[in-house]
């Protein structure tokens, strides 16, 4: 099978989708893949893409198509044509789409479980997957009784992703009631939002907690602080797409069906690792921990900042967060350690020293207890996912 894949390869989404396609190929027959950037498609036009696909003898085209693209011209040529959701869905060809509303609901449920009462959505204008994620997020919040506390920003267009109005965005962030929980429509927007918060001095996550979508590990781990994100079964979608495309090629009477990617879990990182609370003592403890996560802090260090007895602080912390002070510190420290493992090529011992840990074996044991694998196993596994 010969696949012409027209998509944005600056994003991990495309590579994860392709991984799923190649996984299917490993089990069946070899696939040959030709990558084409959307800018090239736009320059050539659909007619030019069709001419190229014919010369290249493509069996399948998977692409990011504009609503005005005449995709029927591709389909009617006998080439299996499948759209990757970009701006809107197509009725005439199958779409690689997702359960966007459920994704939004998942983020809202996480924020609600952390005690937040103010919410916002940072999305893109006129894009189906952004709007449906917003709908799911808002509906879950309304169901919980906080519909009047919902705010939305969607002035940016998808055709100009990296050019936004910083002053307008910063004014919007400043106008939000704090603390506020924000779902970004994807990790690109989540990264932009983090940058804007850093510029205007808004504290993350104590004032603004952020979750993105797609778990693009390059973007998420290179953001400051690291970006929490909803992990989507993109590889599984690629596998299912390849299987369906092969069937469509064998049986022209089968027109295919939408491939719906499912949200799997939230990968929690520093941008959302906090609980919203009206207890000022607990808020102060959370802020102290977040601000000093690179230091080897202990429960005693937190107690030194809070005018409460250890017993009372522990009781109130457990009530507000559902976890103990020690467990909370350990979780955040291991999340930070995991981020540093992916950000640099430093040895595990040097990263431990950077985090004021003299005993590499001790922090490795704690990492194993929290993450389920050793630091070296984690680094190897995650870098393999990134193709590094």
C-alpha positions as CSV (number, residue, x, y, z in Angstrom):
1,X,0.0,0.0,0.0
2,X,1.2,3.5,-0.9
3,X,0.1,6.3,1.4
4,X,0.2,10.0,0.7
5,X,0.0,11.7,4.1
6,X,-0.8,15.4,4.0
7,X,-0.5,16.8,7.5
8,X,1.5,19.1,9.8
9,X,4.6,17.1,10.8
10,X,5.7,19.7,13.3
11,X,3.2,18.2,15.7
12,X,3.5,14.8,17.5
13,X,-0.1,14.0,16.6
14,X,0.9,13.3,13.0
15,X,3.8,11.0,14.0
16,X,1.6,9.1,16.5
17,X,-1.1,8.6,13.9
18,X,1.6,7.3,11.5
19,X,2.9,5.0,14.2
20,X,-0.5,3.4,14.3
21,X,-0.6,3.0,10.5
22,X,2.9,1.4,10.5
23,X,1.9,-0.9,13.4
24,X,-0.9,-2.2,11.2
25,X,1.5,-2.6,8.3
26,X,3.8,-4.7,10.5
27,X,1.0,-7.2,10.9
28,X,-0.1,-7.3,7.3
29,X,1.9,-5.9,4.4
30,X,4.4,-3.2,3.9
31,X,3.2,0.4,3.5
32,X,5.2,3.1,1.7
33,X,4.6,6.6,3.0
34,X,5.1,9.9,1.3
35,X,4.8,13.0,3.5
36,X,3.4,16.2,2.2
37,X,3.1,19.5,4.2
38,X,-0.3,21.2,4.1
39,X,1.4,24.3,2.6
40,X,2.4,22.3,-0.4
41,X,-1.1,21.1,-0.9
42,X,-2.4,24.6,-0.7
43,X,0.2,25.8,-3.3
44,X,-0.6,22.9,-5.7
45,X,-4.3,22.9,-5.2
46,X,-6.4,19.7,-5.1
47,X,-5.8,19.2,-8.9
48,X,-2.1,19.3,-8.4
49,X,-2.3,16.9,-5.4
50,X,-4.3,14.5,-7.6
51,X,-1.7,14.6,-10.4
52,X,1.1,14.0,-7.9
53,X,-0.8,11.2,-6.3
54,X,-1.4,9.5,-9.6
55,X,2.3,9.8,-10.7
56,X,3.3,8.4,-7.3
57,X,0.7,5.6,-7.7
58,X,-0.9,6.4,-4.3
59,X,-3.5,3.9,-3.0
60,X,-4.5,6.1,0.0
61,X,-4.5,9.8,0.8
62,X,-4.9,10.9,4.4
63,X,-5.0,14.7,4.7
64,X,-5.8,17.9,6.5
65,X,-8.3,19.4,4.1
66,X,-9.9,22.8,4.0
67,X,-13.7,23.0,3.8
68,X,-13.5,24.3,0.2
69,X,-11.2,21.5,-1.0
70,X,-12.8,19.4,-3.6
71,X,-12.1,16.0,-1.9
72,X,-14.6,14.3,-4.2
73,X,-12.1,14.8,-7.0
74,X,-9.6,12.7,-5.1
75,X,-12.2,10.0,-4.0
76,X,-13.7,9.7,-7.5
77,X,-10.3,9.1,-9.0
78,X,-10.3,5.7,-7.2
79,X,-7.8,6.7,-4.5
80,X,-9.0,6.0,-1.0
81,X,-9.3,9.4,0.6
82,X,-9.7,10.0,4.4
83,X,-9.8,13.4,6.1
84,X,-7.9,14.2,9.3
85,X,-10.2,16.6,11.2
86,X,-8.8,20.1,10.7
87,X,-11.5,22.8,10.5
88,X,-14.8,20.8,9.8
89,X,-15.9,17.3,9.1
90,X,-16.7,16.0,5.6
91,X,-19.9,14.1,4.7
92,X,-18.6,12.6,1.5
93,X,-15.4,10.8,2.8
94,X,-14.5,9.3,6.2
95,X,-13.0,11.5,8.9
96,X,-10.4,10.8,11.5
97,X,-12.1,12.5,14.4
98,X,-12.5,12.0,18.1
99,X,-15.0,12.1,21.0
100,X,-14.3,15.7,21.5
101,X,-17.2,16.3,24.0
102,X,-16.0,13.5,26.2
103,X,-12.5,15.0,26.2
104,X,-13.9,18.3,27.5
105,X,-16.0,16.5,30.1
106,X,-12.8,14.6,31.3
107,X,-11.0,17.9,31.9
108,X,-13.9,19.5,33.7
109,X,-14.3,16.4,36.0
110,X,-10.6,16.6,36.9
111,X,-10.8,20.3,37.7
112,X,-14.1,19.9,39.7
113,X,-12.5,17.1,41.7
114,X,-9.7,19.5,42.6
115,X,-12.2,22.0,44.1
116,X,-12.2,24.6,41.3
117,X,-15.2,26.9,40.9
118,X,-14.0,29.2,38.2
119,X,-13.4,27.8,34.7
120,X,-12.3,29.0,31.2
121,X,-11.8,27.6,27.8
122,X,-9.0,28.8,25.5
123,X,-9.8,27.7,21.9
124,X,-9.7,28.4,18.2
125,X,-12.4,30.2,16.2
126,X,-14.5,28.2,13.8
127,X,-12.9,24.8,14.3
128,X,-15.1,21.8,15.0
129,X,-12.8,20.0,17.4
130,X,-12.2,23.1,19.5
131,X,-15.9,24.0,19.7
132,X,-17.0,20.5,20.6
133,X,-14.3,20.2,23.3
134,X,-15.6,23.5,24.7
135,X,-19.2,22.2,24.6
136,X,-18.2,19.1,26.6
137,X,-16.2,21.2,29.1
138,X,-19.0,23.7,29.6
139,X,-21.8,21.2,29.8
140,X,-20.0,19.3,32.6
141,X,-19.4,22.5,34.5
142,X,-23.1,23.6,34.1
143,X,-24.2,20.2,35.4
144,X,-22.1,20.8,38.5
145,X,-23.8,24.2,39.1
146,X,-21.0,26.5,37.9
147,X,-22.3,27.6,34.5
148,X,-22.2,31.3,35.5
149,X,-18.5,30.9,36.3
150,X,-17.5,29.9,32.7
151,X,-15.4,32.1,30.5
152,X,-14.2,31.6,26.9
153,X,-11.5,33.0,24.6
154,X,-11.6,31.9,20.9
155,X,-10.4,34.9,18.9
156,X,-7.5,33.1,17.3
157,X,-7.8,31.3,13.9
158,X,-6.2,28.0,13.0
159,X,-4.7,29.3,9.8
160,X,-2.5,31.7,11.9
161,X,-1.6,29.6,14.9
162,X,1.5,31.3,16.1
163,X,0.4,34.9,15.6
164,X,-1.9,36.1,18.3
165,X,-2.8,39.3,20.1
166,X,-0.7,39.1,23.3
167,X,-2.1,42.3,24.9
168,X,-5.7,41.1,24.3
169,X,-4.9,37.6,25.6
170,X,-3.1,39.0,28.7
171,X,-6.1,41.3,29.4
172,X,-8.4,38.3,29.3
173,X,-6.2,36.3,31.7
174,X,-6.1,39.3,34.1
175,X,-9.9,39.6,33.9
176,X,-10.5,36.0,35.0
177,X,-11.5,35.3,38.6
178,X,-8.7,33.4,40.4
179,X,-8.0,30.6,41.0
180,X,-9.3,29.5,37.6
181,X,-9.1,26.2,35.8
182,X,-8.5,26.5,32.0
183,X,-8.9,23.8,29.3
184,X,-6.8,24.7,26.2
185,X,-8.2,23.1,23.0
186,X,-4.9,21.5,22.3
187,X,-1.3,21.5,23.5
188,X,-0.3,24.3,21.0
189,X,-2.8,26.6,22.6
190,X,-1.9,25.4,26.1
191,X,1.7,26.3,25.4
192,X,0.7,29.8,24.2
193,X,-1.4,30.3,27.3
194,X,1.5,29.3,29.6
195,X,3.7,31.8,27.8
196,X,1.1,34.6,28.3
197,X,0.6,33.8,32.0
198,X,4.4,33.9,32.5
199,X,4.6,37.3,30.7
200,X,1.9,38.9,32.9
201,X,3.2,37.3,36.1
202,X,0.2,35.1,36.8
203,X,1.2,32.1,39.0
204,X,0.8,28.6,37.5
205,X,-0.9,26.5,38.8
206,X,-1.9,28.3,42.0
207,X,-3.8,31.2,40.2
208,X,-4.3,29.6,36.8
209,X,-4.3,25.8,36.3
210,X,-4.1,24.5,32.7
211,X,-4.7,21.3,30.9
212,X,-4.1,20.8,27.1
213,X,-5.1,18.0,24.8
214,X,-3.2,15.4,22.7
215,X,-0.2,14.9,25.1
216,X,2.4,16.2,22.6
217,X,5.3,15.3,24.9
218,X,7.7,17.7,23.2
219,X,5.5,20.7,23.7
220,X,4.3,19.5,27.2
221,X,7.7,18.8,28.7
222,X,9.4,21.8,27.1
223,X,6.8,24.2,28.4
224,X,7.6,26.1,31.6
225,X,6.0,24.8,33.8
226,X,5.3,21.5,32.1
227,X,1.9,21.2,30.6
228,X,-0.7,18.7,31.8
229,X,-2.6,17.1,28.9
230,X,-5.3,14.7,27.9
231,X,-3.8,11.6,26.2
232,X,-5.8,10.5,23.2
233,X,-5.5,7.0,21.6
234,X,-3.9,8.4,18.5
235,X,-1.9,5.3,17.7
236,X,-5.0,3.2,18.0
237,X,-6.8,5.5,15.6
238,X,-3.9,5.2,13.1
239,X,-4.1,1.4,13.3
240,X,-7.9,1.5,12.7
241,X,-7.5,4.0,9.8
242,X,-5.0,1.7,8.0
243,X,-7.2,-1.3,8.5
244,X,-10.3,0.6,7.1
245,X,-8.3,2.0,4.2
246,X,-7.1,-1.4,3.2
247,X,-10.7,-2.7,3.2
248,X,-11.9,0.3,1.2
249,X,-9.2,-0.4,-1.4
250,X,-10.2,-4.1,-1.7
251,X,-13.9,-3.4,-1.8
252,X,-14.9,-0.2,-3.6
253,X,-18.5,-0.7,-2.5
254,X,-17.4,0.0,1.1
255,X,-17.3,3.8,1.6
256,X,-15.8,3.7,5.0
257,X,-16.8,5.3,8.3
258,X,-15.5,7.9,10.7
259,X,-12.6,6.8,12.9
260,X,-13.3,8.1,16.4
261,X,-10.3,8.5,18.6
262,X,-11.0,8.1,22.3
263,X,-9.6,10.1,25.3
264,X,-7.7,7.7,27.6
265,X,-6.4,9.6,30.6
266,X,-5.0,12.9,31.8
267,X,-1.2,13.0,32.1
268,X,-0.7,15.3,35.1
269,X,2.2,17.7,35.0
270,X,3.1,20.9,36.8
271,X,0.6,23.2,35.1
272,X,-2.4,21.6,36.9
273,X,-0.9,20.0,40.0
274,X,-2.8,22.0,42.6
275,X,-6.1,22.0,44.4
276,X,-8.3,25.1,44.5
277,X,-9.2,25.8,48.2
278,X,-10.7,28.6,50.3
279,X,-8.5,27.5,53.2
280,X,-5.8,30.1,53.2
281,X,-3.4,27.9,55.2
282,X,-3.7,25.1,52.7
283,X,-3.4,27.5,49.7
284,X,-0.2,28.9,51.3
285,X,1.2,25.3,51.7
286,X,0.3,24.4,48.1
287,X,2.0,27.6,46.8
288,X,5.1,27.0,48.9
289,X,5.4,23.5,47.6
290,X,4.9,24.5,44.0
291,X,7.5,27.3,44.3
292,X,10.1,25.1,45.8
293,X,9.6,21.8,44.0
294,X,13.3,21.8,42.8
295,X,14.5,21.9,46.4
296,X,14.5,18.9,48.8
297,X,11.6,20.2,50.9
298,X,10.0,18.2,53.7
299,X,6.8,18.4,55.7
300,X,8.8,20.3,58.3
301,X,9.7,22.9,55.8
302,X,6.0,23.4,54.9
303,X,5.1,23.6,58.6
304,X,7.7,26.4,59.1
305,X,5.6,28.5,56.7
306,X,2.2,27.8,58.2
307,X,1.1,28.9,61.6
308,X,-0.6,25.6,62.4
309,X,0.3,22.5,64.4
310,X,1.5,19.5,62.4
311,X,-1.6,17.6,63.4
312,X,-4.1,20.3,62.4
313,X,-2.2,21.1,59.1
314,X,-2.2,17.4,58.1
315,X,-5.9,17.0,58.9
316,X,-6.9,20.1,56.9
317,X,-4.5,19.2,54.0
318,X,-6.0,15.7,53.7
319,X,-9.5,17.1,53.8
320,X,-8.9,19.6,51.1
321,X,-6.7,17.5,48.8
322,X,-7.5,13.9,49.6
323,X,-3.8,13.2,50.1
324,X,-1.2,13.6,52.7
325,X,1.4,16.4,52.7
326,X,4.2,13.8,52.2
327,X,2.4,12.1,49.3
328,X,1.7,15.4,47.6
329,X,5.3,16.6,47.8
330,X,6.6,13.2,46.6
331,X,4.2,13.2,43.6
332,X,5.1,16.7,42.5
333,X,8.9,16.0,43.0
334,X,8.6,12.8,40.9
335,X,6.7,14.7,38.2
336,X,9.4,17.3,38.1
337,X,12.1,14.6,38.0
338,X,10.3,13.0,35.1
339,X,10.2,16.3,33.2
340,X,14.0,16.9,33.7
341,X,14.7,13.4,32.4
342,X,13.2,14.3,29.1
343,X,14.4,17.9,28.9
344,X,18.2,17.1,29.1
345,X,20.8,14.5,28.4
346,X,22.2,14.8,31.9
347,X,22.8,11.6,33.9
348,X,20.2,10.5,36.4
349,X,22.7,11.2,39.2
350,X,23.3,14.8,37.9
351,X,19.5,15.4,37.7
352,X,19.2,14.1,41.3
353,X,21.9,16.6,42.4
354,X,20.1,19.4,40.6
355,X,17.0,18.5,42.7
356,X,19.2,18.5,45.9
357,X,19.0,14.7,46.1
358,X,22.4,13.2,47.2
359,X,21.2,9.6,47.2
360,X,20.4,8.6,43.6
361,X,19.2,5.1,44.8
362,X,16.7,6.7,47.2
363,X,15.1,9.0,44.6
364,X,15.1,6.1,42.1
365,X,13.1,4.0,44.5
366,X,10.6,6.8,45.1
367,X,10.3,7.3,41.3
368,X,9.6,3.6,40.8
369,X,6.9,3.7,43.5
370,X,5.2,6.6,41.9
371,X,5.7,6.0,38.2
372,X,5.9,2.2,38.1
373,X,9.3,2.2,36.4
374,X,12.9,3.3,37.1
375,X,14.1,6.7,35.9
376,X,16.2,5.1,33.1
377,X,13.3,2.9,32.0
378,X,11.0,6.0,31.9
379,X,13.5,8.0,29.9
380,X,14.1,5.2,27.4
381,X,10.4,4.5,27.0
382,X,9.3,8.1,26.5
383,X,12.1,9.0,24.2
384,X,11.3,6.0,22.1
385,X,7.7,7.3,21.8
386,X,9.1,10.5,20.4
387,X,11.3,8.7,17.9
388,X,14.5,10.0,19.7
